[in-house]
Amino acid sequence: MNRYPLQLRLPEGEIEAYIEAPEGPVRLMDLAYQLLGLSSTVAELGARAVERQGERVSCRAGCAACCRQLVPLSAPEAAMIHELVEELPEPRRGQIKARFAAAVERLREAGLLGPLSDGGDPLLHRSEEAYFRLGIPCPFLENGNCSIYEARPSRCREYLVFTPASHCDDPYRNAVGRLPVSVRLNEALTWLWAAMTRQPPGLVPLTLALDWAEKTGPLRLVAANAEAMIEHISRDIEAIAGNIEREVLASAKRLSDAGTRSTPDA
């Protein structure tokens, strides 16, 4: 096994880590699995920053409101979920597949299956609220807890809030303060997968991961040199983080300017 350095300069701070990979081609989904810890690390750094400002992350085991939201996966994460399910022993595998099938049928009945699977909403933003209103639980949700917590996708790791948990019952009507995490690993992995496969970039709803993997076939197993992939994704992660930081600063400036204009003269 070789150890490849991963160095990132992010708004949360500098991160140095090592990724272990064998000689020869490495499947992108296997690299993605190793990178999931990066999302957790950046979220932890963000949580500490929020605590220094007097706030505290309110997410707790059993909340589970976010487990009914649309969870956007990168292509490698969708492939990883598909393989995870296929490797489950029976009858567990059949039970999980039945939950996925029920979720897909619910989306079909609601008229959301097409918009979510045809690539017309590549980042899935336009479908998020409509999906949430259906109340579809994640197929891995059991007794209010994640049954694949160690292998949970990057979005689940990065989505943390510091407002009361009750606000998450309807995040589209209640004020929800989300932890500012700059990574968005799912987007970076999607860019890398698109570059390697020459396919259009797009995110995959978790509940459609099994269908997506079956339709995608061998492309989900795409592999390459680990060092080259790590260099590529490091650039993408830093680029995405830079874009997010600029968006946050621009938004803060707009709010400040609006406040200045609305303040009456003394």
C-alpha positions as CSV (number, residue, x, y, z in Angstrom):
1,M,0.0,0.0,0.0
2,N,1.2,3.5,-0.8
3,R,0.4,6.6,1.3
4,Y,-0.4,9.7,-0.7
5,P,-0.5,13.2,1.0
6,L,-3.7,15.2,0.9
7,Q,-3.2,18.9,1.7
8,L,-6.0,21.4,1.7
9,R,-6.3,25.1,2.5
10,L,-9.8,25.8,3.5
11,P,-11.6,28.6,5.3
12,E,-11.9,26.3,8.3
13,G,-8.1,25.9,8.3
14,E,-5.4,23.8,6.7
15,I,-5.8,20.1,6.6
16,E,-3.1,17.5,6.1
17,A,-3.9,13.8,5.8
18,Y,-2.7,10.7,4.0
19,I,-4.7,8.4,1.8
20,E,-3.7,4.8,1.5
21,A,-4.1,3.0,-1.8
22,P,-2.6,0.0,-3.6
23,E,-0.3,0.1,-6.6
24,G,-2.1,0.3,-10.0
25,P,-5.6,1.6,-10.8
26,V,-7.8,2.3,-7.9
27,R,-11.6,2.5,-8.1
28,L,-12.9,6.0,-7.6
29,M,-15.6,4.6,-5.3
30,D,-12.9,3.2,-3.0
31,L,-11.1,6.5,-3.0
32,A,-14.4,8.3,-2.2
33,Y,-14.9,6.0,0.8
34,Q,-11.6,7.1,2.2
35,L,-12.3,10.7,1.6
36,L,-15.6,10.7,3.5
37,G,-13.7,11.3,6.7
38,L,-12.6,14.7,5.2
39,S,-16.2,15.9,5.4
40,S,-16.4,14.9,9.1
41,T,-13.1,16.6,9.8
42,V,-14.2,19.9,8.2
43,A,-17.6,19.7,10.0
44,E,-15.8,19.3,13.3
45,L,-13.7,22.3,12.6
46,G,-16.8,24.3,11.7
47,A,-18.5,23.2,14.9
48,R,-15.6,24.4,17.0
49,A,-15.7,27.8,15.2
50,V,-19.5,28.1,15.9
51,E,-19.0,27.2,19.5
52,R,-16.4,30.0,19.9
53,Q,-19.2,32.3,18.8
54,G,-21.5,31.1,21.5
55,E,-23.5,28.6,19.5
56,R,-23.6,24.8,19.6
57,V,-24.5,22.1,17.1
58,S,-27.9,20.8,18.0
59,C,-27.9,17.6,15.9
60,R,-28.4,14.5,18.1
61,A,-29.0,10.8,17.5
62,G,-32.7,10.3,17.0
63,C,-33.5,13.7,15.5
64,A,-33.8,12.2,12.0
65,A,-35.6,15.1,10.3
66,C,-32.7,15.5,7.9
67,C,-33.0,11.7,7.1
68,R,-36.2,12.7,5.2
69,Q,-34.5,15.3,3.1
70,L,-33.2,14.7,-0.4
71,V,-29.6,13.6,0.1
72,P,-27.6,14.4,-3.1
73,L,-24.8,11.8,-3.7
74,S,-21.9,12.1,-6.1
75,A,-21.7,9.3,-8.6
76,P,-18.9,7.5,-6.7
77,E,-20.9,7.6,-3.5
78,A,-24.0,6.2,-5.3
79,A,-21.8,3.4,-6.6
80,M,-20.5,2.9,-3.1
81,I,-24.0,2.6,-1.7
82,H,-25.0,0.1,-4.4
83,E,-22.0,-2.1,-3.5
84,L,-22.7,-1.8,0.2
85,V,-26.3,-3.0,-0.3
86,E,-25.2,-5.8,-2.6
87,E,-22.7,-7.1,-0.1
88,L,-25.3,-7.3,2.7
89,P,-26.4,-10.9,3.7
90,E,-29.9,-12.0,3.3
91,P,-32.5,-11.3,4.5
92,R,-31.1,-7.9,5.3
93,R,-30.2,-7.2,1.6
94,G,-33.8,-7.9,0.5
95,Q,-35.2,-5.7,3.3
96,I,-33.1,-2.7,2.3
97,K,-33.8,-3.2,-1.4
98,A,-37.5,-3.2,-0.6
99,R,-37.2,0.1,1.1
100,F,-35.4,1.6,-1.9
101,A,-38.1,0.2,-4.2
102,A,-40.9,1.7,-2.0
103,A,-39.2,5.1,-2.1
104,V,-38.8,5.0,-5.9
105,E,-42.5,4.1,-6.2
106,R,-43.5,7.0,-4.0
107,L,-41.5,9.4,-6.2
108,R,-43.2,7.9,-9.3
109,E,-46.6,8.4,-7.8
110,A,-45.8,12.0,-6.9
111,G,-44.4,12.8,-10.4
112,L,-40.9,13.5,-9.1
113,L,-39.1,10.4,-10.5
114,G,-38.6,11.9,-13.9
115,P,-37.2,15.3,-12.7
116,L,-34.9,13.6,-10.3
117,S,-33.5,11.0,-12.7
118,D,-33.4,12.7,-16.1
119,G,-30.6,15.1,-15.3
120,G,-32.8,18.2,-15.8
121,D,-32.0,19.3,-12.2
122,P,-28.3,18.3,-12.0
123,L,-27.7,19.8,-8.5
124,L,-31.2,18.8,-7.4
125,H,-31.9,22.2,-5.8
126,R,-35.2,22.7,-7.5
127,S,-36.6,19.4,-6.2
128,E,-35.5,19.6,-2.6
129,E,-38.7,21.0,-1.0
130,A,-41.0,18.9,-3.0
131,Y,-39.1,15.8,-2.0
132,F,-39.1,16.8,1.7
133,R,-42.9,17.2,1.6
134,L,-43.3,13.5,0.7
135,G,-41.7,12.5,4.0
136,I,-39.8,9.6,2.5
137,P,-37.4,8.2,5.1
138,C,-33.9,7.2,4.1
139,P,-33.8,3.4,3.4
140,F,-31.1,3.1,6.1
141,L,-33.0,4.9,8.8
142,E,-33.9,2.6,11.7
143,N,-35.4,3.6,15.0
144,G,-34.4,7.2,14.4
145,N,-30.8,6.3,13.7
146,C,-28.6,5.8,10.7
147,S,-27.8,2.1,10.2
148,I,-24.8,2.8,8.0
149,Y,-23.4,5.6,10.1
150,E,-19.7,4.8,9.5
151,A,-20.3,4.7,5.7
152,R,-22.9,7.6,5.6
153,P,-22.5,9.9,2.6
154,S,-20.6,13.2,2.7
155,R,-23.8,15.3,2.6
156,C,-25.0,13.7,5.8
157,R,-21.6,14.5,7.5
158,E,-21.6,18.1,6.3
159,Y,-25.3,18.9,7.1
160,L,-25.3,20.1,10.7
161,V,-27.4,22.9,12.3
162,F,-27.1,25.1,15.4
163,T,-30.7,26.1,15.7
164,P,-33.2,24.1,17.8
165,A,-33.8,20.6,16.4
166,S,-37.6,21.3,16.3
167,H,-37.0,23.8,13.5
168,C,-35.8,21.0,11.2
169,D,-39.3,19.6,11.2
170,D,-39.9,22.1,8.4
171,P,-36.7,23.8,7.3
172,Y,-38.5,25.5,4.5
173,R,-40.8,27.5,6.9
174,N,-38.6,27.7,10.0
175,A,-35.4,29.5,10.4
176,V,-32.6,26.9,10.3
177,G,-29.0,27.9,11.0
178,R,-26.8,25.5,9.1
179,L,-23.2,25.0,10.0
180,P,-21.1,26.8,7.3
181,V,-19.0,23.9,5.8
182,S,-16.9,24.7,2.8
183,V,-16.1,21.2,1.4
184,R,-19.1,19.9,-0.5
185,L,-17.3,16.7,-1.2
186,N,-20.2,15.4,-3.3
187,E,-19.7,18.1,-5.9
188,A,-15.9,17.6,-6.0
189,L,-16.3,13.8,-6.5
190,T,-18.9,14.4,-9.2
191,W,-16.5,16.7,-11.1
192,L,-13.8,14.1,-10.9
193,W,-16.2,11.3,-12.0
194,A,-17.4,13.4,-15.0
195,A,-13.8,14.1,-16.0
196,M,-12.9,10.4,-15.9
197,T,-16.0,9.1,-17.6
198,R,-16.7,12.0,-20.0
199,Q,-20.3,12.0,-18.7
200,P,-22.2,15.2,-17.7
201,P,-21.8,16.0,-14.1
202,G,-24.8,15.6,-11.8
203,L,-25.8,14.5,-8.4
204,V,-27.8,11.4,-7.6
205,P,-30.6,11.3,-5.0
206,L,-29.7,8.6,-2.4
207,T,-33.1,6.9,-2.9
208,L,-32.3,6.4,-6.6
209,A,-28.7,5.2,-6.0
210,L,-29.5,1.5,-6.7
211,D,-31.4,2.3,-9.9
212,W,-28.6,4.7,-11.0
213,A,-25.9,2.1,-10.5
214,E,-27.7,-0.6,-12.4
215,K,-28.3,1.8,-15.4
216,T,-24.8,3.1,-15.3
217,G,-23.2,-0.3,-15.5
218,P,-19.4,-0.5,-15.8
219,L,-18.9,3.3,-15.6
220,R,-19.6,3.1,-11.9
221,L,-16.5,1.1,-11.5
222,V,-14.2,3.6,-13.2
223,A,-10.6,3.5,-11.8
224,A,-7.3,5.4,-12.2
225,N,-4.0,6.1,-10.5
226,A,-4.7,7.2,-6.9
227,E,-2.1,10.0,-6.8
228,A,-3.5,11.6,-10.0
229,M,-7.1,11.4,-8.6
230,I,-6.1,12.9,-5.3
231,E,-4.3,15.8,-6.9
232,H,-7.4,16.4,-9.1
233,I,-9.9,16.3,-6.3
234,S,-7.7,18.5,-4.0
235,R,-7.9,21.3,-6.7
236,D,-11.6,20.9,-7.0
237,I,-12.3,20.9,-3.3
238,E,-10.3,24.1,-2.9
239,A,-12.0,25.7,-5.9
240,I,-15.4,24.9,-4.5
241,A,-14.5,26.2,-1.0
242,G,-13.2,29.4,-2.6
243,N,-16.5,29.9,-4.4
244,I,-18.5,29.3,-1.3
245,E,-16.4,31.7,0.7
246,R,-16.9,34.4,-2.0
247,E,-20.6,33.8,-2.0
248,V,-20.8,34.1,1.8
249,L,-18.8,37.4,1.8
250,A,-20.9,38.8,-1.1
251,S,-24.1,37.9,0.8
252,A,-22.9,39.5,4.0
253,K,-22.0,42.6,2.1
254,R,-25.5,42.8,0.5
255,L,-27.1,42.5,3.9
256,S,-24.8,45.1,5.4
257,D,-25.5,47.5,2.5
258,A,-29.2,46.9,2.8
259,G,-29.0,47.6,6.6
260,T,-27.1,50.8,5.9
261,R,-29.7,52.1,3.4
262,S,-32.6,51.3,5.7
263,T,-31.1,53.1,8.7
264,P,-32.8,56.5,9.1
265,D,-30.6,59.6,9.3
266,A,-29.8,60.7,12.8
